[in-house]
Amino acid sequence: MTGLPSDITLAEAGFADIRPGRILLIACGALAREILALKNANGWDHMSLQCLPASLHLYPDRITAAVEQAVLENRDSYDEIFVVYADCGTGGQLAAKCAEMGVEMVEGPHCYAFFEGLDTFSEHNEATAFYLTDFLVRQFDAFVWRAMGFDRHPELIEMMFGNYTKLVYQAQTHDPALDAKARECAARLGLEYEYRFTGYGGLETALAARV
């Protein structure tokens, strides 16, 4: 593979790198770039990857059904299937479905928690923080600004973000351009800005456990 399409194309169209192998990772499209980087860096050739559209995060009630369909379509072709989603707003439904199907998934409420580490994330107790990852910084306009209608109705910003106090950028990579863009995102939302390098955090830990 010589490169990736833009994240938004990846998210909307879905992304699959499916080859015969022992483990299939069924993952959120927002994590594709990070998972591929970890696979390549560690030589995890026994892992194959199927990504569901990242846009499902805008409709968390659809995540469980999409994951279930992907598991049922692939379970006879792999020794193990690992679901690279946390709860992600499914209200426990995804965990229940995974338990029913006998497949494991990433622990935690959402990717912001497992990137930073569940214990560390809990210690912050940041109920008024809005989080961005590398993917969401790159796709801020598509997944936040336009998706919430702020480009057409800026008055909605105060309505929807009035109780937030800061934007926390959980950076997976050291990229000054993304840092600058995340700072701009905070300014557009009227929030304080905090940069927090997390690396791959619990994502790498969860995948390494499959080795």
TANORSUL-V288913 format. One record per run of one state. SS is the DSSP state (H for helix, E for strand, - for the rest). FROM is the first residue (numbers start at 1). LEN is the number of residues. If there is no record, write none. Layout:
ss/from/len
SS/FROM/LEN
SS/FROM/LEN
This chain:
ss/from/len
-/1/6
H/7/7
-/14/1
E/15/3
-/18/5
E/23/6
H/29/14
-/43/4
E/47/6
-/53/1
H/54/5
-/59/1
H/60/18
-/78/2
E/80/5
-/85/8
H/93/9
-/102/2
E/104/2
-/106/5
H/111/6
-/117/1
H/118/7
-/125/4
E/129/4
-/133/1
H/134/5
-/139/1
H/140/6
-/146/10
H/156/6
-/162/4
E/166/6
-/172/4
H/176/14
-/190/2
E/192/6
-/198/3
H/201/8
-/209/3
